[in-house]
Amino acid sequence: MRILFVCTGNTCRSSMAEVIARKWLKDNAPGRTDFELASAGLAAYPGSPASPEAIEVMSMAGIDLIKHRAKRFCGEHADKSDVIITMTDGHKQAILNSFPAAALKVFTLSELADSRSYDISDPIGQPAAIYLKCAREIQELVNKIFHKIVKQTDTR
């Protein structure tokens, strides 16, 4: 299953969601190789590193984000992803406006986790404490989503 996390610049929220999900799978579903995780940004500058605050907050959780480089969302992402998880409804709507055929596979992070949609606020330019709050919110939602997805796709 190819899962893509999407935000604006791919330097904060979606990059943190990707590595948080990777860690969840490693810790809770070891040996599962049927997941491909990635992230991208609708307005990303390709090759940009993750923000220093995102790197710091992920490091505090024992997760390495230093090697991350931003990718810009494109049609190939829309075509090849099985599930596209956005950080806001605005991101979701932008994807649907450009790629209406993706309608059945685009969800906000919150609607997949909680069956109700709300935005994950962008921490860019804020102090590390705001990034930490954002990361905790993402982690809580990712945990809920991956618990469901892994249970539904477990073939053992």
PAZAMI-20005 format. One line per 2 residues: number of its first residue (from 1); their letters; for each residue x, y, z of N, C-alpha, C. Coordinates in nm, 3 decimals. Example, Ala and Ser with C-alpha at 12.3 -4.5 7.8 and 13.67 -1.06 7.14 Angstrom:
<tises>
1	AS	1.319,-0.569,0.780,1.230,-0.450,0.780,1.320,-0.330,0.780; 1.285,-0.225,0.708,1.367,-0.106,0.714,1.290,0.003,0.787
</tises>
This chain:
<tises>
1	MR	0.084,-0.117,0.000,0.000,0.000,0.000,0.089,0.124,0.000; 0.068,0.209,-0.099,0.145,0.333,-0.110,0.068,0.446,-0.044
3	IL	0.126,0.502,0.062,0.062,0.610,0.137,0.147,0.735,0.126; 0.083,0.844,0.087,0.152,0.972,0.069,0.092,1.075,0.164
5	FV	0.178,1.141,0.241,0.137,1.251,0.328,0.165,1.382,0.257; 0.070,1.476,0.262,0.083,1.601,0.187,0.054,1.721,0.277
7	CT	0.141,1.823,0.264,0.116,1.953,0.327,0.156,2.060,0.226; 0.196,2.176,0.274,0.229,2.286,0.184,0.372,2.276,0.133
9	GN	0.469,2.278,0.224,0.609,2.286,0.183,0.689,2.158,0.198; 0.631,2.056,0.260,0.698,1.927,0.283,0.825,1.943,0.367
11	TC	0.824,2.040,0.457,0.938,2.058,0.547,0.898,2.046,0.694; 0.769,2.038,0.721,0.722,2.029,0.860,0.622,1.913,0.876
13	RS	0.495,1.943,0.854,0.388,1.848,0.888,0.395,1.716,0.812; 0.398,1.719,0.681,0.395,1.593,0.606,0.523,1.513,0.625
15	SM	0.636,1.582,0.637,0.761,1.509,0.660,0.761,1.444,0.799; 0.707,1.516,0.899,0.697,1.456,1.032,0.600,1.338,1.030
17	AE	0.487,1.352,0.962,0.389,1.243,0.954,0.451,1.118,0.890; 0.529,1.139,0.785,0.593,1.025,0.718,0.685,0.949,0.813
19	VI	0.773,1.019,0.883,0.868,0.949,0.970,0.801,0.894,1.096; 0.698,0.962,1.145,0.621,0.909,1.258,0.553,0.778,1.217
21	AR	0.497,0.774,1.096,0.433,0.652,1.047,0.536,0.540,1.028; 0.653,0.575,0.976,0.759,0.474,0.960,0.794,0.412,1.095
23	KW	0.809,0.497,1.197,0.842,0.448,1.331,0.729,0.362,1.386; 0.605,0.405,1.364,0.492,0.325,1.412,0.496,0.186,1.351
25	LK	0.517,0.178,1.221,0.523,0.048,1.154,0.638,-0.036,1.208; 0.754,0.025,1.225,0.871,-0.047,1.277,0.843,-0.102,1.417
27	DN	0.780,-0.021,1.501,0.755,-0.061,1.640,0.635,-0.154,1.655; 0.533,-0.140,1.572,0.408,-0.211,1.593,0.374,-0.316,1.488
29	AP	0.441,-0.312,1.376,0.415,-0.410,1.271,0.547,-0.451,1.206; 0.642,-0.498,1.288,0.772,-0.535,1.231,0.756,-0.645,1.126
31	GR	0.833,-0.632,1.022,0.826,-0.732,0.915,0.726,-0.700,0.806; 0.640,-0.602,0.829,0.544,-0.564,0.725,0.619,-0.486,0.618
33	TD	0.625,-0.541,0.500,0.695,-0.475,0.389,0.600,-0.429,0.280; 0.471,-0.437,0.307,0.372,-0.402,0.205,0.330,-0.256,0.211
35	FE	0.400,-0.175,0.290,0.371,-0.032,0.298,0.486,0.048,0.238; 0.452,0.142,0.152,0.548,0.239,0.099,0.501,0.376,0.144
37	LA	0.582,0.444,0.223,0.545,0.574,0.276,0.628,0.683,0.211; 0.564,0.796,0.184,0.634,0.911,0.126,0.559,1.037,0.168
39	SA	0.619,1.151,0.136,0.553,1.279,0.163,0.589,1.377,0.053; 0.504,1.479,0.039,0.525,1.582,-0.063,0.451,1.708,-0.020
41	GL	0.485,1.818,-0.086,0.420,1.945,-0.057,0.362,2.006,-0.183; 0.247,2.069,-0.170,0.182,2.131,-0.286,0.261,2.250,-0.338
43	AA	0.335,2.317,-0.251,0.415,2.433,-0.292,0.560,2.416,-0.247; 0.607,2.293,-0.246,0.741,2.263,-0.197,0.849,2.314,-0.292
45	YP	0.961,2.351,-0.234,1.083,2.379,-0.309,1.164,2.250,-0.306; 1.164,2.174,-0.416,1.231,2.045,-0.416,1.375,2.053,-0.367
47	GS	1.409,1.960,-0.279,1.543,1.953,-0.224,1.563,2.029,-0.095; 1.464,2.108,-0.054,1.476,2.181,0.073,1.479,2.084,0.190
49	PA	1.560,2.112,0.292,1.562,2.025,0.409,1.440,2.050,0.497; 1.416,1.959,0.587,1.312,1.980,0.688,1.352,2.101,0.772
51	SP	1.254,2.166,0.830,1.284,2.283,0.913,1.365,2.240,1.035; 1.454,2.327,1.083,1.535,2.292,1.200,1.450,2.251,1.321
53	EA	1.336,2.317,1.338,1.249,2.284,1.451,1.187,2.146,1.435; 1.149,2.109,1.314,1.094,1.975,1.290,1.201,1.870,1.315
55	IE	1.323,1.897,1.271,1.434,1.804,1.295,1.456,1.788,1.445; 1.455,1.900,1.518,1.476,1.897,1.663,1.367,1.817,1.735
57	VM	1.243,1.844,1.701,1.131,1.776,1.767,1.132,1.626,1.735; 1.160,1.590,1.613,1.166,1.448,1.578,1.285,1.381,1.647
59	SM	1.395,1.451,1.658,1.512,1.397,1.727,1.479,1.366,1.873; 1.400,1.453,1.936,1.358,1.430,2.075,1.278,1.301,2.088
61	AG	1.212,1.261,1.980,1.133,1.137,1.978,1.214,1.018,1.927; 1.343,1.041,1.903,1.429,0.934,1.853,1.411,0.905,1.706
63	ID	1.364,1.005,1.631,1.338,0.988,1.488,1.428,1.083,1.409; 1.496,1.030,1.308,1.588,1.109,1.227,1.516,1.172,1.108
65	LI	1.519,1.304,1.101,1.459,1.377,0.989,1.565,1.457,0.913; 1.690,1.441,0.951,1.798,1.522,0.892,1.813,1.497,0.743
67	KH	1.795,1.375,0.698,1.818,1.342,0.556,1.699,1.378,0.467; 1.588,1.418,0.527,1.468,1.450,0.448,1.494,1.566,0.352
69	RA	1.444,1.551,0.230,1.446,1.658,0.130,1.306,1.670,0.071; 1.260,1.793,0.061,1.124,1.820,0.015,1.103,1.776,-0.130
71	KR	0.981,1.729,-0.154,0.938,1.693,-0.289,0.808,1.767,-0.317; 0.789,1.807,-0.442,0.666,1.876,-0.482,0.565,1.773,-0.531
73	FC	0.442,1.786,-0.485,0.333,1.698,-0.527,0.310,1.714,-0.678; 0.291,1.600,-0.746,0.268,1.604,-0.891,0.169,1.495,-0.930
75	GE	0.136,1.491,-1.057,0.040,1.394,-1.107,0.080,1.250,-1.081; 0.209,1.223,-1.085,0.256,1.087,-1.059,0.219,1.044,-0.917
77	HA	0.230,1.138,-0.822,0.189,1.107,-0.684,0.040,1.072,-0.681; -0.041,1.151,-0.750,-0.186,1.127,-0.752,-0.218,0.991,-0.813
79	DK	-0.147,0.956,-0.919,-0.173,0.829,-0.988,-0.125,0.708,-0.909; -0.005,0.715,-0.853,0.058,0.597,-0.795,0.026,0.572,-0.648
81	SD	-0.024,0.672,-0.578,-0.055,0.654,-0.436,-0.188,0.581,-0.420; -0.192,0.490,-0.323,-0.318,0.423,-0.290,-0.402,0.509,-0.196
83	VI	-0.334,0.581,-0.107,-0.399,0.671,-0.012,-0.317,0.798,-0.006; -0.384,0.912,-0.015,-0.319,1.043,-0.003,-0.378,1.109,0.121
85	IT	-0.292,1.139,0.217,-0.336,1.195,0.345,-0.286,1.338,0.355; -0.380,1.432,0.360,-0.344,1.574,0.364,-0.354,1.628,0.507
87	MT	-0.285,1.737,0.531,-0.287,1.798,0.663,-0.405,1.894,0.681; -0.461,1.944,0.571,-0.575,2.036,0.581,-0.677,2.004,0.473
89	DG	-0.797,2.055,0.494,-0.900,2.041,0.392,-0.862,2.120,0.267; -0.793,2.232,0.284,-0.747,2.310,0.169,-0.652,2.231,0.081
91	HK	-0.562,2.153,0.142,-0.473,2.066,0.064,-0.555,1.962,-0.011; -0.651,1.903,0.058,-0.736,1.801,-0.004,-0.810,1.860,-0.124
93	QA	-0.870,1.977,-0.106,-0.946,2.039,-0.214,-0.856,2.076,-0.332; -0.735,2.124,-0.304,-0.641,2.159,-0.412,-0.607,2.035,-0.496
95	IL	-0.585,1.923,-0.429,-0.556,1.799,-0.502,-0.677,1.756,-0.585; -0.794,1.761,-0.524,-0.916,1.719,-0.596,-0.947,1.810,-0.714
97	NS	-0.917,1.939,-0.700,-0.939,2.032,-0.812,-0.849,1.998,-0.930; -0.725,1.960,-0.902,-0.629,1.929,-1.009,-0.637,1.784,-1.056
99	FP	-0.676,1.695,-0.966,-0.677,1.551,-0.996,-0.808,1.488,-0.948; -0.920,1.520,-1.013,-1.049,1.470,-0.966,-1.059,1.317,-0.963
101	AA	-0.980,1.249,-1.043,-0.983,1.103,-1.043,-0.932,1.044,-0.912; -0.865,1.126,-0.831,-0.811,1.079,-0.703,-0.913,1.090,-0.589
103	AL	-1.035,1.124,-0.621,-1.136,1.155,-0.518,-1.155,1.046,-0.413; -1.145,0.921,-0.452,-1.170,0.812,-0.357,-1.051,0.778,-0.269
105	KV	-0.938,0.845,-0.292,-0.821,0.810,-0.212,-0.756,0.928,-0.141; -0.822,1.043,-0.140,-0.767,1.162,-0.072,-0.850,1.190,0.053
107	FT	-0.780,1.199,0.166,-0.844,1.224,0.295,-0.757,1.319,0.376; -0.820,1.392,0.467,-0.737,1.465,0.563,-0.694,1.365,0.670
109	LS	-0.584,1.396,0.735,-0.532,1.312,0.843,-0.639,1.291,0.951; -0.706,1.400,0.985,-0.805,1.392,1.093,-0.928,1.310,1.054
111	EL	-0.974,1.321,0.930,-1.094,1.245,0.893,-1.067,1.096,0.886; -0.946,1.056,0.849,-0.913,0.913,0.850,-0.905,0.860,0.992
113	AD	-0.854,0.942,1.083,-0.836,0.898,1.221,-0.964,0.908,1.303; -1.035,1.019,1.286,-1.147,1.050,1.375,-1.283,1.058,1.306
115	SR	-1.290,1.035,1.177,-1.413,1.045,1.098,-1.472,1.186,1.097; -1.392,1.283,1.132,-1.432,1.424,1.119,-1.308,1.500,1.076
117	SY	-1.329,1.598,0.992,-1.214,1.666,0.933,-1.187,1.800,1.002; -1.063,1.817,1.041,-1.015,1.945,1.091,-0.869,1.959,1.048
119	DI	-0.822,2.081,1.043,-0.688,2.108,0.992,-0.581,2.090,1.099; -0.464,2.044,1.054,-0.344,2.042,1.137,-0.272,2.172,1.107
121	SD	-0.263,2.260,1.205,-0.205,2.393,1.185,-0.059,2.385,1.145; -0.020,2.474,1.055,0.118,2.481,1.007,0.206,2.549,1.112
123	PI	0.309,2.480,1.161,0.395,2.540,1.263,0.508,2.627,1.206; 0.519,2.637,1.075,0.633,2.707,1.014,0.649,2.846,1.074
125	GQ	0.773,2.877,1.112,0.805,3.007,1.168,0.773,3.021,1.316; 0.718,2.918,1.376,0.682,2.922,1.518,0.794,2.860,1.603
127	PA	0.790,2.882,1.733,0.891,2.822,1.820,0.878,2.670,1.828; 0.982,2.606,1.878,0.986,2.460,1.886,0.868,2.403,1.965
129	AI	0.819,2.476,2.064,0.706,2.427,2.144,0.581,2.406,2.057; 0.562,2.490,1.958,0.448,2.475,1.867,0.469,2.353,1.777
131	YL	0.593,2.331,1.733,0.625,2.212,1.654,0.599,2.086,1.736; 0.635,2.090,1.863,0.614,1.975,1.950,0.465,1.945,1.963
133	KC	0.385,2.048,1.981,0.239,2.031,1.989,0.186,1.972,1.858; 0.234,2.023,1.746,0.193,1.973,1.614,0.234,1.827,1.598
135	AR	0.357,1.794,1.634,0.406,1.656,1.621,0.324,1.560,1.707; 0.289,1.603,1.827,0.208,1.517,1.914,0.069,1.493,1.855
137	EI	0.012,1.598,1.796,-0.119,1.584,1.732,-0.110,1.488,1.613; -0.007,1.505,1.531,0.013,1.416,1.416,0.034,1.273,1.464
139	QE	0.116,1.256,1.568,0.145,1.122,1.619,0.017,1.052,1.668; -0.066,1.123,1.739,-0.190,1.065,1.789,-0.279,1.019,1.673
141	LV	-0.290,1.101,1.570,-0.374,1.066,1.455,-0.313,0.954,1.372; -0.181,0.959,1.350,-0.113,0.853,1.275,-0.128,0.720,1.348
143	NK	-0.115,0.721,1.481,-0.131,0.597,1.558,-0.269,0.536,1.534; -0.373,0.619,1.537,-0.509,0.569,1.514,-0.524,0.512,1.373
145	IF	-0.474,0.586,1.275,-0.487,0.544,1.135,-0.414,0.413,1.110; -0.290,0.405,1.153,-0.211,0.286,1.122,-0.256,0.165,1.202
147	HK	-0.309,0.185,1.319,-0.367,0.073,1.392,-0.481,0.013,1.310; -0.567,0.099,1.254,-0.679,0.053,1.170,-0.630,-0.012,1.041
149	IV	-0.539,0.057,0.970,-0.493,0.009,0.840,-0.421,-0.125,0.853; -0.334,-0.136,0.951,-0.258,-0.260,0.968,-0.353,-0.375,1.004
151	KQ	-0.449,-0.348,1.089,-0.546,-0.451,1.126,-0.627,-0.496,1.004; -0.669,-0.400,0.921,-0.751,-0.431,0.803,-0.673,-0.504,0.695
153	TD	-0.543,-0.481,0.688,-0.463,-0.540,0.581,-0.377,-0.657,0.627; -0.391,-0.697,0.751,-0.309,-0.807,0.804,-0.355,-0.938,0.739
155	TR	-0.263,-1.002,0.670,-0.295,-1.127,0.601,-0.238,-1.249,0.671; -0.180,-1.228,0.788,-0.121,-1.341,0.861,-0.224,-1.422,0.933
</tises>
